[in-house]
Amino acid sequence: MNARVVVADDQSVVREGIVMLLGLLPGIEVVGSARDGDEAVALVAERAPDVVLMDLRMPRCGGVEATRRIRKEYPGTQVVVLTTFADDDSLFPALQAGARGYLTKDAGGDEIVRAIQAVLSGEAGLSPVVQRRLLERVTTAPAPAGPVPEESRLPDGLTPREAEVLVLIAEGMSNREIARKLHISQATVKSHINNLFAKAGVRDRAQAVRYAYVRGLAHPPGTSFT
């Protein structure tokens, strides 16, 4: 029996290419294609596919939100992310939203078939690159300079990621160094900094460091944690 698949991607050429590729693969039946997350959710409601191959960065409704809605409203449909991005800020939100598979767009047909078969068998369909990233995150994630509170205890509505960036600013790291440390782009670092500056009411890095010290998110050099 063929796995019934919906493809969601906002780029017409890419979407049509994926549909064409899947049509050549054994055990796959494409039952629809969507230009954004809203269309993907509507197609799942209409055609009840087994799997959605989901791009992440799409207009109106992105892949993470669409995945969350599909897994909540139509739990019989699994989601395999198929995207260009494998950075932490793409990978982890998608998995937390309920995606059971995660592939980058350099995946071959055989890898896509294996991922679809895996998620339909109750397993994870992750590319080797993503598996390595998850392993690195678990085994080599650096401890922050000071303990970062749970989200419910963070001041001024800071997210855990924003607090993490703030701690690294307090350590004296540049945007480039923070990006390398957290495995995200410098543009993403700048976005987090702009957000946390606005929430904390600070204008520059010096004020941000003082804010981190006052709020207990970081500690001045030489301060004992005991």
C-alpha positions as YAML, in Angstrom:
chain: A
units: angstrom
residues:
- id: 1
  name: MET
  ca: [0.00, 0.00, 0.00]
- id: 2
  name: ASN
  ca: [1.36, 3.41, -1.00]
- id: 3
  name: ALA
  ca: [2.06, 6.14, 1.55]
- id: 4
  name: ARG
  ca: [-0.17, 9.10, 0.76]
- id: 5
  name: VAL
  ca: [1.87, 12.30, 0.84]
- id: 6
  name: VAL
  ca: [1.21, 16.04, 0.69]
- id: 7
  name: VAL
  ca: [4.07, 18.38, -0.27]
- id: 8
  name: ALA
  ca: [4.22, 21.89, 1.22]
- id: 9
  name: ASP
  ca: [6.70, 24.42, -0.18]
- id: 10
  name: ASP
  ca: [6.24, 28.06, -1.14]
- id: 11
  name: GLN
  ca: [8.61, 27.94, -4.14]
- id: 12
  name: SER
  ca: [6.76, 26.64, -7.17]
- id: 13
  name: VAL
  ca: [9.81, 25.21, -8.92]
- id: 14
  name: VAL
  ca: [10.97, 23.40, -5.79]
- id: 15
  name: ARG
  ca: [7.48, 22.13, -4.95]
- id: 16
  name: GLU
  ca: [6.87, 20.82, -8.47]
- id: 17
  name: GLY
  ca: [10.31, 19.21, -8.51]
- id: 18
  name: ILE
  ca: [9.63, 17.38, -5.25]
- id: 19
  name: VAL
  ca: [6.24, 16.23, -6.50]
- id: 20
  name: MET
  ca: [7.85, 14.95, -9.70]
- id: 21
  name: LEU
  ca: [10.59, 13.15, -7.76]
- id: 22
  name: LEU
  ca: [8.11, 11.51, -5.40]
- id: 23
  name: GLY
  ca: [6.05, 10.34, -8.36]
- id: 24
  name: LEU
  ca: [9.04, 8.27, -9.45]
- id: 25
  name: LEU
  ca: [9.61, 6.65, -6.08]
- id: 26
  name: PRO
  ca: [8.15, 3.28, -5.11]
- id: 27
  name: GLY
  ca: [5.52, 3.20, -2.40]
- id: 28
  name: ILE
  ca: [4.68, 6.93, -2.60]
- id: 29
  name: GLU
  ca: [1.47, 8.56, -3.82]
- id: 30
  name: VAL
  ca: [1.33, 12.36, -3.88]
- id: 31
  name: VAL
  ca: [-2.24, 13.45, -3.06]
- id: 32
  name: GLY
  ca: [-1.73, 17.21, -3.03]
- id: 33
  name: SER
  ca: [0.67, 20.14, -2.83]
- id: 34
  name: ALA
  ca: [0.48, 23.36, -0.85]
- id: 35
  name: ARG
  ca: [2.08, 26.81, -1.15]
- id: 36
  name: ASP
  ca: [2.05, 27.59, 2.57]
- id: 37
  name: GLY
  ca: [1.15, 26.20, 5.95]
- id: 38
  name: ASP
  ca: [-2.52, 27.19, 5.78]
- id: 39
  name: GLU
  ca: [-2.97, 25.29, 2.52]
- id: 40
  name: ALA
  ca: [-1.12, 22.31, 3.98]
- id: 41
  name: VAL
  ca: [-3.48, 22.14, 6.97]
- id: 42
  name: ALA
  ca: [-6.50, 22.45, 4.66]
- id: 43
  name: LEU
  ca: [-5.22, 19.63, 2.45]
- id: 44
  name: VAL
  ca: [-4.66, 17.41, 5.46]
- id: 45
  name: ALA
  ca: [-8.26, 18.03, 6.53]
- id: 46
  name: GLU
  ca: [-9.53, 17.27, 3.04]
- id: 47
  name: ARG
  ca: [-7.39, 14.33, 1.95]
- id: 48
  name: ALA
  ca: [-6.08, 12.75, 5.17]
- id: 49
  name: PRO
  ca: [-2.55, 11.99, 3.94]
- id: 50
  name: ASP
  ca: [-0.22, 9.72, 5.85]
- id: 51
  name: VAL
  ca: [2.65, 12.21, 5.71]
- id: 52
  name: VAL
  ca: [3.26, 15.87, 4.94]
- id: 53
  name: LEU
  ca: [6.66, 16.84, 3.57]
- id: 54
  name: MET
  ca: [6.89, 20.30, 5.12]
- id: 55
  name: ASP
  ca: [9.05, 23.26, 4.25]
- id: 56
  name: LEU
  ca: [9.66, 25.62, 7.18]
- id: 57
  name: ARG
  ca: [9.93, 29.18, 5.90]
- id: 58
  name: MET
  ca: [6.70, 29.95, 4.06]
- id: 59
  name: PRO
  ca: [4.44, 33.04, 3.94]
- id: 60
  name: ARG
  ca: [1.23, 33.44, 5.95]
- id: 61
  name: CYS
  ca: [1.72, 30.27, 7.99]
- id: 62
  name: GLY
  ca: [5.17, 28.76, 8.34]
- id: 63
  name: GLY
  ca: [6.05, 25.11, 8.66]
- id: 64
  name: VAL
  ca: [6.45, 25.03, 12.45]
- id: 65
  name: GLU
  ca: [2.98, 26.46, 13.09]
- id: 66
  name: ALA
  ca: [1.43, 24.24, 10.41]
- id: 67
  name: THR
  ca: [3.12, 21.20, 11.96]
- id: 68
  name: ARG
  ca: [1.77, 22.12, 15.38]
- id: 69
  name: ARG
  ca: [-1.77, 22.48, 14.01]
- id: 70
  name: ILE
  ca: [-1.63, 19.25, 12.03]
- id: 71
  name: ARG
  ca: [-0.33, 17.18, 14.92]
- id: 72
  name: LYS
  ca: [-2.96, 18.64, 17.25]
- id: 73
  name: GLU
  ca: [-5.96, 18.46, 14.92]
- id: 74
  name: TYR
  ca: [-5.05, 15.48, 12.70]
- id: 75
  name: PRO
  ca: [-2.75, 13.19, 14.72]
- id: 76
  name: GLY
  ca: [-3.05, 10.43, 12.13]
- id: 77
  name: THR
  ca: [-0.86, 12.49, 9.78]
- id: 78
  name: GLN
  ca: [2.88, 12.56, 10.39]
- id: 79
  name: VAL
  ca: [5.15, 15.45, 9.39]
- id: 80
  name: VAL
  ca: [8.61, 15.19, 7.85]
- id: 81
  name: VAL
  ca: [10.37, 18.54, 7.49]
- id: 82
  name: LEU
  ca: [12.14, 19.04, 4.16]
- id: 83
  name: THR
  ca: [14.05, 22.31, 4.31]
- id: 84
  name: THR
  ca: [17.25, 24.10, 3.41]
- id: 85
  name: PHE
  ca: [17.99, 24.90, 7.05]
- id: 86
  name: ALA
  ca: [19.47, 22.66, 9.74]
- id: 87
  name: ASP
  ca: [20.37, 25.29, 12.34]
- id: 88
  name: ASP
  ca: [19.14, 25.00, 15.92]
- id: 89
  name: ASP
  ca: [16.53, 27.73, 15.52]
- id: 90
  name: SER
  ca: [14.92, 25.77, 12.69]
- id: 91
  name: LEU
  ca: [15.48, 22.21, 13.90]
- id: 92
  name: PHE
  ca: [14.37, 22.28, 17.52]
- id: 93
  name: PRO
  ca: [11.13, 24.28, 17.13]
- id: 94
  name: ALA
  ca: [10.07, 21.93, 14.33]
- id: 95
  name: LEU
  ca: [10.71, 18.83, 16.44]
- id: 96
  name: GLN
  ca: [9.00, 20.41, 19.45]
- id: 97
  name: ALA
  ca: [5.97, 21.16, 17.26]
- id: 98
  name: GLY
  ca: [5.64, 17.47, 16.50]
- id: 99
  name: ALA
  ca: [7.66, 16.74, 13.37]
- id: 100
  name: ARG
  ca: [8.86, 13.14, 13.40]
- id: 101
  name: GLY
  ca: [11.31, 13.54, 10.54]
- id: 102
  name: TYR
  ca: [13.77, 16.21, 9.45]
- id: 103
  name: LEU
  ca: [15.61, 16.26, 6.13]
- id: 104
  name: THR
  ca: [17.56, 18.90, 4.27]
- id: 105
  name: LYS
  ca: [16.82, 19.53, 0.60]
- id: 106
  name: ASP
  ca: [19.99, 17.83, -0.55]
- id: 107
  name: ALA
  ca: [18.38, 14.52, 0.49]
- id: 108
  name: GLY
  ca: [18.07, 11.94, -2.27]
- id: 109
  name: GLY
  ca: [14.96, 9.99, -3.17]
- id: 110
  name: ASP
  ca: [16.04, 6.93, -1.19]
- id: 111
  name: GLU
  ca: [16.56, 9.03, 1.94]
- id: 112
  name: ILE
  ca: [13.10, 10.60, 1.59]
- id: 113
  name: VAL
  ca: [11.49, 7.16, 1.23]
- id: 114
  name: ARG
  ca: [13.35, 5.88, 4.30]
- id: 115
  name: ALA
  ca: [12.24, 8.89, 6.35]
- id: 116
  name: ILE
  ca: [8.60, 8.42, 5.32]
- id: 117
  name: GLN
  ca: [8.72, 4.71, 6.10]
- id: 118
  name: ALA
  ca: [10.38, 5.43, 9.45]
- id: 119
  name: VAL
  ca: [7.77, 7.90, 10.68]
- id: 120
  name: LEU
  ca: [4.95, 5.62, 9.56]
- id: 121
  name: SER
  ca: [6.56, 2.87, 11.63]
- id: 122
  name: GLY
  ca: [6.66, 5.08, 14.72]
- id: 123
  name: GLU
  ca: [10.34, 5.89, 14.41]
- id: 124
  name: ALA
  ca: [12.20, 9.14, 13.73]
- id: 125
  name: GLY
  ca: [13.12, 9.94, 10.14]
- id: 126
  name: LEU
  ca: [16.19, 12.12, 10.59]
- id: 127
  name: SER
  ca: [18.97, 12.83, 8.13]
- id: 128
  name: PRO
  ca: [22.52, 11.92, 9.21]
- id: 129
  name: VAL
  ca: [23.35, 15.65, 9.48]
- id: 130
  name: VAL
  ca: [20.44, 16.20, 11.86]
- id: 131
  name: GLN
  ca: [21.28, 13.12, 13.90]
- id: 132
  name: ARG
  ca: [24.83, 14.40, 14.36]
- id: 133
  name: ARG
  ca: [23.54, 17.85, 15.36]
- id: 134
  name: LEU
  ca: [21.23, 16.35, 17.98]
- id: 135
  name: LEU
  ca: [24.07, 14.24, 19.34]
- id: 136
  name: GLU
  ca: [26.38, 17.25, 19.48]
- id: 137
  name: ARG
  ca: [23.71, 19.25, 21.30]
- id: 138
  name: VAL
  ca: [23.31, 16.55, 23.91]
- id: 139
  name: THR
  ca: [26.98, 15.71, 24.42]
- id: 140
  name: THR
  ca: [28.82, 19.02, 23.92]
- id: 141
  name: ALA
  ca: [26.38, 21.78, 24.84]
- id: 142
  name: PRO
  ca: [28.37, 24.24, 26.98]
- id: 143
  name: ALA
  ca: [27.13, 25.12, 30.43]
- id: 144
  name: PRO
  ca: [26.08, 28.77, 30.70]
- id: 145
  name: ALA
  ca: [28.10, 31.18, 32.83]
- id: 146
  name: GLY
  ca: [25.29, 31.16, 35.37]
- id: 147
  name: PRO
  ca: [22.03, 29.28, 35.73]
- id: 148
  name: VAL
  ca: [19.29, 30.44, 33.33]
- id: 149
  name: PRO
  ca: [15.89, 30.29, 35.04]
- id: 150
  name: GLU
  ca: [12.92, 28.48, 33.58]
- id: 151
  name: GLU
  ca: [10.88, 30.52, 31.10]
- id: 152
  name: SER
  ca: [8.18, 31.24, 33.66]
- id: 153
  name: ARG
  ca: [10.82, 32.82, 35.92]
- id: 154
  name: LEU
  ca: [12.63, 34.91, 33.30]
- id: 155
  name: PRO
  ca: [12.22, 38.68, 33.70]
- id: 156
  name: ASP
  ca: [10.38, 40.97, 31.28]
- id: 157
  name: GLY
  ca: [9.13, 38.18, 29.05]
- id: 158
  name: LEU
  ca: [12.58, 37.05, 27.88]
- id: 159
  name: THR
  ca: [12.61, 33.69, 26.12]
- id: 160
  name: PRO
  ca: [15.17, 31.04, 27.16]
- id: 161
  name: ARG
  ca: [17.10, 31.66, 23.93]
- id: 162
  name: GLU
  ca: [17.16, 35.42, 24.51]
- id: 163
  name: ALA
  ca: [18.39, 34.82, 28.06]
- id: 164
  name: GLU
  ca: [21.08, 32.50, 26.71]
- id: 165
  name: VAL
  ca: [22.24, 35.18, 24.27]
- id: 166
  name: LEU
  ca: [22.23, 37.74, 27.09]
- id: 167
  name: VAL
  ca: [24.44, 35.51, 29.23]
- id: 168
  name: LEU
  ca: [26.93, 35.21, 26.36]
- id: 169
  name: ILE
  ca: [26.90, 38.98, 25.87]
- id: 170
  name: ALA
  ca: [27.73, 39.29, 29.57]
- id: 171
  name: GLU
  ca: [30.68, 36.94, 28.95]
- id: 172
  name: GLY
  ca: [31.98, 39.47, 26.43]
- id: 173
  name: MET
  ca: [31.25, 37.51, 23.27]
- id: 174
  name: SER
  ca: [30.75, 39.20, 19.90]
- id: 175
  name: ASN
  ca: [27.80, 38.43, 17.64]
- id: 176
  name: ARG
  ca: [30.04, 36.21, 15.53]
- id: 177
  name: GLU
  ca: [31.21, 34.27, 18.58]
- id: 178
  name: ILE
  ca: [27.66, 33.88, 19.88]
- id: 179
  name: ALA
  ca: [26.51, 32.61, 16.48]
- id: 180
  name: ARG
  ca: [29.31, 30.04, 16.42]
- id: 181
  name: LYS
  ca: [28.63, 28.97, 20.02]
- id: 182
  name: LEU
  ca: [24.88, 28.48, 19.49]
- id: 183
  name: HIS
  ca: [25.14, 27.17, 15.91]
- id: 184
  name: ILE
  ca: [22.87, 29.91, 14.55]
- id: 185
  name: SER
  ca: [23.38, 32.70, 12.02]
- id: 186
  name: GLN
  ca: [24.61, 36.17, 12.95]
- id: 187
  name: ALA
  ca: [21.32, 37.55, 11.61]
- id: 188
  name: THR
  ca: [19.47, 35.38, 14.12]
- id: 189
  name: VAL
  ca: [21.75, 36.59, 16.91]
- id: 190
  name: LYS
  ca: [21.01, 40.21, 15.97]
- id: 191
  name: SER
  ca: [17.28, 39.47, 16.00]
- id: 192
  name: HIS
  ca: [17.52, 37.96, 19.51]
- id: 193
  name: ILE
  ca: [19.56, 40.95, 20.70]
- id: 194
  name: ASN
  ca: [17.07, 43.46, 19.30]
- id: 195
  name: ASN
  ca: [14.23, 41.59, 21.00]
- id: 196
  name: LEU
  ca: [15.92, 41.31, 24.37]
- id: 197
  name: PHE
  ca: [17.06, 44.95, 24.28]
- id: 198
  name: ALA
  ca: [13.45, 46.03, 23.68]
- id: 199
  name: LYS
  ca: [12.09, 43.80, 26.45]
- id: 200
  name: ALA
  ca: [14.79, 44.75, 28.95]
- id: 201
  name: GLY
  ca: [14.62, 48.46, 28.09]
- id: 202
  name: VAL
  ca: [18.35, 48.74, 27.41]
- id: 203
  name: ARG
  ca: [20.10, 50.64, 24.61]
- id: 204
  name: ASP
  ca: [23.49, 48.98, 24.31]
- id: 205
  name: ARG
  ca: [25.56, 45.99, 25.35]
- id: 206
  name: ALA
  ca: [26.95, 47.69, 28.46]
- id: 207
  name: GLN
  ca: [23.43, 48.28, 29.76]
- id: 208
  name: ALA
  ca: [22.51, 44.71, 28.79]
- id: 209
  name: VAL
  ca: [25.40, 43.32, 30.83]
- id: 210
  name: ARG
  ca: [24.36, 45.41, 33.85]
- id: 211
  name: TYR
  ca: [20.78, 44.19, 33.39]
- id: 212
  name: ALA
  ca: [21.98, 40.58, 33.33]
- id: 213
  name: TYR
  ca: [23.92, 41.11, 36.58]
- id: 214
  name: VAL
  ca: [21.07, 42.89, 38.36]
- id: 215
  name: ARG
  ca: [18.51, 40.25, 37.31]
- id: 216
  name: GLY
  ca: [20.80, 37.39, 38.35]
- id: 217
  name: LEU
  ca: [21.09, 35.93, 34.86]
- id: 218
  name: ALA
  ca: [24.87, 36.33, 34.86]
- id: 219
  name: HIS
  ca: [27.52, 37.11, 37.44]
- id: 220
  name: PRO
  ca: [30.48, 39.49, 37.32]
- id: 221
  name: PRO
  ca: [33.87, 37.83, 36.80]
- id: 222
  name: GLY
  ca: [35.28, 36.45, 40.01]
- id: 223
  name: THR
  ca: [31.89, 36.03, 41.66]
- id: 224
  name: SER
  ca: [31.49, 32.71, 43.46]
- id: 225
  name: PHE
  ca: [28.47, 30.55, 42.63]
- id: 226
  name: THR
  ca: [28.58, 28.75, 45.96]
...
